[in-house]
Amino acid sequence: RKEVEQDPGPFNVPEGATVAFNCTYSNSASQSFFWYRQDCRKEPKLLMSVYSSGNEDGRFTAQLNRASQYISLLIRDSKLSDSATYLCVVNLSGGGADGLTFGKGTHLIIQP
Amino acid sequence: NAGVTQTPKFRVLKTGQSMTLLCAQDMNHEYMYWYRQDPGMGLRLIHYSVGEGTTAKGEVPDGYNVSRLKKQNFLLGLESAAPSQTSVYFCASSYFWGQSSYNEQFFGPGTRLTVL
């Protein structure tokens, strides 16, 4: 089983719609979870951390399901500027500096 | 603050040539990382450093060497470039806060390397 797995997409979504995607991870002992955003030919940037209780930042909501070992990202009222690749990132080693494992990303295209 | 910067932004090498990629950060971060990103492969860790004077191997270290002589700089070297090393290279840096493993990584803009 791949360590951090995402649906590569692309997800083609009309502007204003709600879109959600999941990411599964292999190590049940993982402690840290993040969503990064990467625009075309740019560097990844942190979108949000994912906490056990779930967290929300404006139109973005992240959830963690430890029992099923997945995290999710929900985007409401999607904007054209949300078009990007969303990387799921998990610290599989539980805390080591080399522990961050990046998923291959989910490509999101918001259409006018 | 400039954040994380990388030099050069683009480079074309011939097989067998050597080069050094420079990463600099002005955030006083202890941890620094080198990744490569290839289509369909995601980001893969090459080497990393937990402090000045220390380095360690990541997932794909073969063909690369690194040095961290100053806290703010992390160098990635290719001694004899191969076409398989054609990739986009990202440097990143982070704090590390105790056992919480909160380690948001701040990335540089990347270096696009082509080996012919």
Contacts between the chains, C-beta under 8 A, distances in Angstrom:
chain1	res1	chain2	res2	distance
A	31	B	101	5.4
A	32	B	100	8.0
A	32	B	101	4.7
A	32	B	102	6.7
A	32	B	103	6.9
A	34	B	104	7.1
A	41	B	110	8.0
A	42	B	109	7.2
A	42	B	110	7.7
A	43	B	90	5.9
A	43	B	107	3.8
A	43	B	108	6.3
A	43	B	109	5.5
A	43	B	110	5.6
A	44	B	43	7.2
A	44	B	90	7.4
A	44	B	105	7.9
A	44	B	107	5.4
A	45	B	107	7.0
A	46	B	104	4.9
A	46	B	105	7.6
A	49	B	102	7.4
A	49	B	104	7.3
A	87	B	42	7.5
A	87	B	43	7.5
A	91	B	101	5.3
A	91	B	103	7.2
A	94	B	101	7.0
A	95	B	99	6.2
A	95	B	101	4.0
A	96	B	101	7.9
A	97	B	31	5.4
A	97	B	48	5.9
A	97	B	50	5.2
A	97	B	56	7.8
A	97	B	96	6.4
A	97	B	103	7.3
A	98	B	45	6.1
A	98	B	48	5.6
A	98	B	56	6.7
A	98	B	58	5.7
A	99	B	101	7.2
A	100	B	45	7.6
A	100	B	103	6.8
A	100	B	105	6.8
A	102	B	35	8.0
A	102	B	42	5.0
A	102	B	43	4.1
A	102	B	44	7.9
A	103	B	42	6.2
A	104	B	40	6.7
A	104	B	41	6.9
A	104	B	42	4.0
A	105	B	42	6.6
